[in-house]
Structure formats: C-alpha cells, structure tokens
Amino acid sequence: VWHYKRVLDALQPEGFVFENVTGLLNMEGGRTFREVRAVLESTVDVMGAMVLAAEEYGVPQRRSRVILIGRGGATTPPAPPAPLTVGRK
C-alpha cells in the first residue's frame, strides 16, 4: 500500500481503484484494513469500500474481493457498480 500511495502522490490522478483479498478485513483484528484505508483516504476527497463477488463482474473466478475506490473533487462515496453477470446462489 505504501508503494501504491507513492504512485498516487506522484501522479495525482482524479481517482483510483485498489483491490485485495477479503482476508485484509480481518488481519490483526481489522487494524490492517483500517490502516490501508487511512493511507489511501489521505490521497483523495472521498473513498468508498466494498466487497464484491468477482464472478458478477466477468472475472472467471468464484471469490470475493475488497475494493476501495477513491475520487478527487467528489462529495459522496462511490456506490458499488451494478453486476454484469449472475453470481453465486
């Protein structure tokens, strides 16, 4: 995450997408996720976090992913995108 933050600081994009495994949410009792979130939030005005089922977005894998989406110049966090395919039942 520190490497990613350096890239964001250097490029100063209007937004970013960061994805990781869902285990990130529970590492060290959630402390790791809170730290990652804080580091990335410092680079944008608004950030949203969500867990998405990869297979609902055209990825040929059945696994959930943690997605952080940051946006500069925004006032409301991004909403999860609409699924493209039917996921698990």
Phi and psi in radians as a Rosetta constraint file:
Dihedral C 1 N 2 CA 2 C 2 CIRCULARHARMONIC -1.184 0.35
Dihedral N 2 CA 2 C 2 N 3 CIRCULARHARMONIC -0.664 0.35
Dihedral C 2 N 3 CA 3 C 3 CIRCULARHARMONIC -1.110 0.35
Dihedral N 3 CA 3 C 3 N 4 CIRCULARHARMONIC -0.780 0.35
Dihedral C 3 N 4 CA 4 C 4 CIRCULARHARMONIC -1.076 0.35
Dihedral N 4 CA 4 C 4 N 5 CIRCULARHARMONIC -0.731 0.35
Dihedral C 4 N 5 CA 5 C 5 CIRCULARHARMONIC -1.087 0.35
Dihedral N 5 CA 5 C 5 N 6 CIRCULARHARMONIC -0.712 0.35
Dihedral C 5 N 6 CA 6 C 6 CIRCULARHARMONIC -1.075 0.35
Dihedral N 6 CA 6 C 6 N 7 CIRCULARHARMONIC -0.702 0.35
Dihedral C 6 N 7 CA 7 C 7 CIRCULARHARMONIC -1.124 0.35
Dihedral N 7 CA 7 C 7 N 8 CIRCULARHARMONIC -0.789 0.35
Dihedral C 7 N 8 CA 8 C 8 CIRCULARHARMONIC -1.071 0.35
Dihedral N 8 CA 8 C 8 N 9 CIRCULARHARMONIC -0.747 0.35
Dihedral C 8 N 9 CA 9 C 9 CIRCULARHARMONIC -1.098 0.35
Dihedral N 9 CA 9 C 9 N 10 CIRCULARHARMONIC -0.683 0.35
Dihedral C 9 N 10 CA 10 C 10 CIRCULARHARMONIC -1.271 0.35
Dihedral N 10 CA 10 C 10 N 11 CIRCULARHARMONIC -0.742 0.35
Dihedral C 10 N 11 CA 11 C 11 CIRCULARHARMONIC -1.524 0.35
Dihedral N 11 CA 11 C 11 N 12 CIRCULARHARMONIC -0.462 0.35
Dihedral C 11 N 12 CA 12 C 12 CIRCULARHARMONIC 0.803 0.35
Dihedral N 12 CA 12 C 12 N 13 CIRCULARHARMONIC 1.023 0.35
Dihedral C 12 N 13 CA 13 C 13 CIRCULARHARMONIC -1.250 0.35
Dihedral N 13 CA 13 C 13 N 14 CIRCULARHARMONIC 2.883 0.35
Dihedral C 13 N 14 CA 14 C 14 CIRCULARHARMONIC -1.222 0.35
Dihedral N 14 CA 14 C 14 N 15 CIRCULARHARMONIC -0.361 0.35
Dihedral C 14 N 15 CA 15 C 15 CIRCULARHARMONIC -2.926 0.35
Dihedral N 15 CA 15 C 15 N 16 CIRCULARHARMONIC 3.091 0.35
Dihedral C 15 N 16 CA 16 C 16 CIRCULARHARMONIC -2.720 0.35
Dihedral N 16 CA 16 C 16 N 17 CIRCULARHARMONIC 2.832 0.35
Dihedral C 16 N 17 CA 17 C 17 CIRCULARHARMONIC -2.218 0.35
Dihedral N 17 CA 17 C 17 N 18 CIRCULARHARMONIC 2.294 0.35
Dihedral C 17 N 18 CA 18 C 18 CIRCULARHARMONIC -2.212 0.35
Dihedral N 18 CA 18 C 18 N 19 CIRCULARHARMONIC 2.237 0.35
Dihedral C 18 N 19 CA 19 C 19 CIRCULARHARMONIC -2.209 0.35
Dihedral N 19 CA 19 C 19 N 20 CIRCULARHARMONIC 2.654 0.35
Dihedral C 19 N 20 CA 20 C 20 CIRCULARHARMONIC -2.754 0.35
Dihedral N 20 CA 20 C 20 N 21 CIRCULARHARMONIC 3.113 0.35
Dihedral C 20 N 21 CA 21 C 21 CIRCULARHARMONIC -1.308 0.35
Dihedral N 21 CA 21 C 21 N 22 CIRCULARHARMONIC 2.678 0.35
Dihedral C 21 N 22 CA 22 C 22 CIRCULARHARMONIC -1.179 0.35
Dihedral N 22 CA 22 C 22 N 23 CIRCULARHARMONIC -0.366 0.35
Dihedral C 22 N 23 CA 23 C 23 CIRCULARHARMONIC -1.025 0.35
Dihedral N 23 CA 23 C 23 N 24 CIRCULARHARMONIC -0.395 0.35
Dihedral C 23 N 24 CA 24 C 24 CIRCULARHARMONIC -1.004 0.35
Dihedral N 24 CA 24 C 24 N 25 CIRCULARHARMONIC -0.554 0.35
Dihedral C 24 N 25 CA 25 C 25 CIRCULARHARMONIC -1.147 0.35
Dihedral N 25 CA 25 C 25 N 26 CIRCULARHARMONIC -0.497 0.35
Dihedral C 25 N 26 CA 26 C 26 CIRCULARHARMONIC -1.852 0.35
Dihedral N 26 CA 26 C 26 N 27 CIRCULARHARMONIC -0.147 0.35
Dihedral C 26 N 27 CA 27 C 27 CIRCULARHARMONIC -1.026 0.35
Dihedral N 27 CA 27 C 27 N 28 CIRCULARHARMONIC 2.300 0.35
Dihedral C 27 N 28 CA 28 C 28 CIRCULARHARMONIC 0.897 0.35
Dihedral N 28 CA 28 C 28 N 29 CIRCULARHARMONIC 0.758 0.35
Dihedral C 28 N 29 CA 29 C 29 CIRCULARHARMONIC 1.133 0.35
Dihedral N 29 CA 29 C 29 N 30 CIRCULARHARMONIC 0.450 0.35
Dihedral C 29 N 30 CA 30 C 30 CIRCULARHARMONIC 1.644 0.35
Dihedral N 30 CA 30 C 30 N 31 CIRCULARHARMONIC -0.151 0.35
Dihedral C 30 N 31 CA 31 C 31 CIRCULARHARMONIC -1.077 0.35
Dihedral N 31 CA 31 C 31 N 32 CIRCULARHARMONIC -0.704 0.35
Dihedral C 31 N 32 CA 32 C 32 CIRCULARHARMONIC -1.089 0.35
Dihedral N 32 CA 32 C 32 N 33 CIRCULARHARMONIC -0.785 0.35
Dihedral C 32 N 33 CA 33 C 33 CIRCULARHARMONIC -1.096 0.35
Dihedral N 33 CA 33 C 33 N 34 CIRCULARHARMONIC -0.759 0.35
Dihedral C 33 N 34 CA 34 C 34 CIRCULARHARMONIC -1.062 0.35
Dihedral N 34 CA 34 C 34 N 35 CIRCULARHARMONIC -0.653 0.35
Dihedral C 34 N 35 CA 35 C 35 CIRCULARHARMONIC -1.208 0.35
Dihedral N 35 CA 35 C 35 N 36 CIRCULARHARMONIC -0.792 0.35
Dihedral C 35 N 36 CA 36 C 36 CIRCULARHARMONIC -1.018 0.35
Dihedral N 36 CA 36 C 36 N 37 CIRCULARHARMONIC -0.813 0.35
Dihedral C 36 N 37 CA 37 C 37 CIRCULARHARMONIC -1.051 0.35
Dihedral N 37 CA 37 C 37 N 38 CIRCULARHARMONIC -0.791 0.35
Dihedral C 37 N 38 CA 38 C 38 CIRCULARHARMONIC -1.109 0.35
Dihedral N 38 CA 38 C 38 N 39 CIRCULARHARMONIC -0.721 0.35
Dihedral C 38 N 39 CA 39 C 39 CIRCULARHARMONIC -1.078 0.35
Dihedral N 39 CA 39 C 39 N 40 CIRCULARHARMONIC -0.808 0.35
Dihedral C 39 N 40 CA 40 C 40 CIRCULARHARMONIC -1.301 0.35
Dihedral N 40 CA 40 C 40 N 41 CIRCULARHARMONIC -0.605 0.35
Dihedral C 40 N 41 CA 41 C 41 CIRCULARHARMONIC -1.067 0.35
Dihedral N 41 CA 41 C 41 N 42 CIRCULARHARMONIC -0.474 0.35
Dihedral C 41 N 42 CA 42 C 42 CIRCULARHARMONIC -1.207 0.35
Dihedral N 42 CA 42 C 42 N 43 CIRCULARHARMONIC -0.165 0.35
Dihedral C 42 N 43 CA 43 C 43 CIRCULARHARMONIC -1.768 0.35
Dihedral N 43 CA 43 C 43 N 44 CIRCULARHARMONIC -0.130 0.35
Dihedral C 43 N 44 CA 44 C 44 CIRCULARHARMONIC -2.419 0.35
Dihedral N 44 CA 44 C 44 N 45 CIRCULARHARMONIC 2.987 0.35
Dihedral C 44 N 45 CA 45 C 45 CIRCULARHARMONIC -1.399 0.35
Dihedral N 45 CA 45 C 45 N 46 CIRCULARHARMONIC -0.651 0.35
Dihedral C 45 N 46 CA 46 C 46 CIRCULARHARMONIC -2.459 0.35
Dihedral N 46 CA 46 C 46 N 47 CIRCULARHARMONIC 2.509 0.35
Dihedral C 46 N 47 CA 47 C 47 CIRCULARHARMONIC -2.467 0.35
Dihedral N 47 CA 47 C 47 N 48 CIRCULARHARMONIC 2.478 0.35
Dihedral C 47 N 48 CA 48 C 48 CIRCULARHARMONIC -2.078 0.35
Dihedral N 48 CA 48 C 48 N 49 CIRCULARHARMONIC 2.585 0.35
Dihedral C 48 N 49 CA 49 C 49 CIRCULARHARMONIC -2.177 0.35
Dihedral N 49 CA 49 C 49 N 50 CIRCULARHARMONIC 2.447 0.35
Dihedral C 49 N 50 CA 50 C 50 CIRCULARHARMONIC -2.685 0.35
Dihedral N 50 CA 50 C 50 N 51 CIRCULARHARMONIC 2.785 0.35
Dihedral C 50 N 51 CA 51 C 51 CIRCULARHARMONIC -1.955 0.35
Dihedral N 51 CA 51 C 51 N 52 CIRCULARHARMONIC 2.161 0.35
Dihedral C 51 N 52 CA 52 C 52 CIRCULARHARMONIC -2.103 0.35
Dihedral N 52 CA 52 C 52 N 53 CIRCULARHARMONIC 2.530 0.35
Dihedral C 52 N 53 CA 53 C 53 CIRCULARHARMONIC -1.430 0.35
Dihedral N 53 CA 53 C 53 N 54 CIRCULARHARMONIC 1.985 0.35
Dihedral C 53 N 54 CA 54 C 54 CIRCULARHARMONIC -0.964 0.35
Dihedral N 54 CA 54 C 54 N 55 CIRCULARHARMONIC -0.663 0.35
Dihedral C 54 N 55 CA 55 C 55 CIRCULARHARMONIC -1.164 0.35
Dihedral N 55 CA 55 C 55 N 56 CIRCULARHARMONIC -0.300 0.35
Dihedral C 55 N 56 CA 56 C 56 CIRCULARHARMONIC -1.398 0.35
Dihedral N 56 CA 56 C 56 N 57 CIRCULARHARMONIC -0.049 0.35
Dihedral C 56 N 57 CA 57 C 57 CIRCULARHARMONIC -2.192 0.35
Dihedral N 57 CA 57 C 57 N 58 CIRCULARHARMONIC 0.481 0.35
Dihedral C 57 N 58 CA 58 C 58 CIRCULARHARMONIC 1.449 0.35
Dihedral N 58 CA 58 C 58 N 59 CIRCULARHARMONIC 0.096 0.35
Dihedral C 58 N 59 CA 59 C 59 CIRCULARHARMONIC -1.518 0.35
Dihedral N 59 CA 59 C 59 N 60 CIRCULARHARMONIC 2.212 0.35
Dihedral C 59 N 60 CA 60 C 60 CIRCULARHARMONIC -1.378 0.35
Dihedral N 60 CA 60 C 60 N 61 CIRCULARHARMONIC 0.931 0.35
Dihedral C 60 N 61 CA 61 C 61 CIRCULARHARMONIC -2.539 0.35
Dihedral N 61 CA 61 C 61 N 62 CIRCULARHARMONIC 2.506 0.35
Dihedral C 61 N 62 CA 62 C 62 CIRCULARHARMONIC -1.742 0.35
Dihedral N 62 CA 62 C 62 N 63 CIRCULARHARMONIC 1.553 0.35
Dihedral C 62 N 63 CA 63 C 63 CIRCULARHARMONIC -2.747 0.35
Dihedral N 63 CA 63 C 63 N 64 CIRCULARHARMONIC 2.655 0.35
Dihedral C 63 N 64 CA 64 C 64 CIRCULARHARMONIC -1.637 0.35
Dihedral N 64 CA 64 C 64 N 65 CIRCULARHARMONIC 2.616 0.35
Dihedral C 64 N 65 CA 65 C 65 CIRCULARHARMONIC -2.299 0.35
Dihedral N 65 CA 65 C 65 N 66 CIRCULARHARMONIC 2.549 0.35
Dihedral C 65 N 66 CA 66 C 66 CIRCULARHARMONIC -1.510 0.35
Dihedral N 66 CA 66 C 66 N 67 CIRCULARHARMONIC 2.238 0.35
Dihedral C 66 N 67 CA 67 C 67 CIRCULARHARMONIC -2.144 0.35
Dihedral N 67 CA 67 C 67 N 68 CIRCULARHARMONIC 2.237 0.35
Dihedral C 67 N 68 CA 68 C 68 CIRCULARHARMONIC -1.999 0.35
Dihedral N 68 CA 68 C 68 N 69 CIRCULARHARMONIC 2.230 0.35
Dihedral C 68 N 69 CA 69 C 69 CIRCULARHARMONIC -2.116 0.35
Dihedral N 69 CA 69 C 69 N 70 CIRCULARHARMONIC 2.113 0.35
Dihedral C 69 N 70 CA 70 C 70 CIRCULARHARMONIC -1.938 0.35
Dihedral N 70 CA 70 C 70 N 71 CIRCULARHARMONIC 2.505 0.35
Dihedral C 70 N 71 CA 71 C 71 CIRCULARHARMONIC -2.380 0.35
Dihedral N 71 CA 71 C 71 N 72 CIRCULARHARMONIC 2.329 0.35
Dihedral C 71 N 72 CA 72 C 72 CIRCULARHARMONIC -1.560 0.35
Dihedral N 72 CA 72 C 72 N 73 CIRCULARHARMONIC 2.614 0.35
Dihedral C 72 N 73 CA 73 C 73 CIRCULARHARMONIC 1.233 0.35
Dihedral N 73 CA 73 C 73 N 74 CIRCULARHARMONIC 0.241 0.35
Dihedral C 73 N 74 CA 74 C 74 CIRCULARHARMONIC -1.888 0.35
Dihedral N 74 CA 74 C 74 N 75 CIRCULARHARMONIC 2.814 0.35
Dihedral C 74 N 75 CA 75 C 75 CIRCULARHARMONIC -2.059 0.35
Dihedral N 75 CA 75 C 75 N 76 CIRCULARHARMONIC -0.286 0.35
Dihedral C 75 N 76 CA 76 C 76 CIRCULARHARMONIC -2.136 0.35
Dihedral N 76 CA 76 C 76 N 77 CIRCULARHARMONIC 2.487 0.35
Dihedral C 76 N 77 CA 77 C 77 CIRCULARHARMONIC -1.116 0.35
Dihedral N 77 CA 77 C 77 N 78 CIRCULARHARMONIC 2.611 0.35
Dihedral C 77 N 78 CA 78 C 78 CIRCULARHARMONIC -1.178 0.35
Dihedral N 78 CA 78 C 78 N 79 CIRCULARHARMONIC 2.531 0.35
Dihedral C 78 N 79 CA 79 C 79 CIRCULARHARMONIC -1.528 0.35
Dihedral N 79 CA 79 C 79 N 80 CIRCULARHARMONIC 2.721 0.35
Dihedral C 79 N 80 CA 80 C 80 CIRCULARHARMONIC -1.067 0.35
Dihedral N 80 CA 80 C 80 N 81 CIRCULARHARMONIC 2.488 0.35
Dihedral C 80 N 81 CA 81 C 81 CIRCULARHARMONIC -1.212 0.35
Dihedral N 81 CA 81 C 81 N 82 CIRCULARHARMONIC 2.707 0.35
Dihedral C 81 N 82 CA 82 C 82 CIRCULARHARMONIC -1.200 0.35
Dihedral N 82 CA 82 C 82 N 83 CIRCULARHARMONIC 2.370 0.35
Dihedral C 82 N 83 CA 83 C 83 CIRCULARHARMONIC -1.038 0.35
Dihedral N 83 CA 83 C 83 N 84 CIRCULARHARMONIC 2.602 0.35
Dihedral C 83 N 84 CA 84 C 84 CIRCULARHARMONIC -1.681 0.35
Dihedral N 84 CA 84 C 84 N 85 CIRCULARHARMONIC -0.470 0.35
Dihedral C 84 N 85 CA 85 C 85 CIRCULARHARMONIC -2.375 0.35
Dihedral N 85 CA 85 C 85 N 86 CIRCULARHARMONIC 2.956 0.35
Dihedral C 85 N 86 CA 86 C 86 CIRCULARHARMONIC -1.413 0.35
Dihedral N 86 CA 86 C 86 N 87 CIRCULARHARMONIC 2.278 0.35
Dihedral C 86 N 87 CA 87 C 87 CIRCULARHARMONIC -1.637 0.35
Dihedral N 87 CA 87 C 87 N 88 CIRCULARHARMONIC -2.641 0.35
Dihedral C 87 N 88 CA 88 C 88 CIRCULARHARMONIC -1.071 0.35
Dihedral N 88 CA 88 C 88 N 89 CIRCULARHARMONIC 2.624 0.35
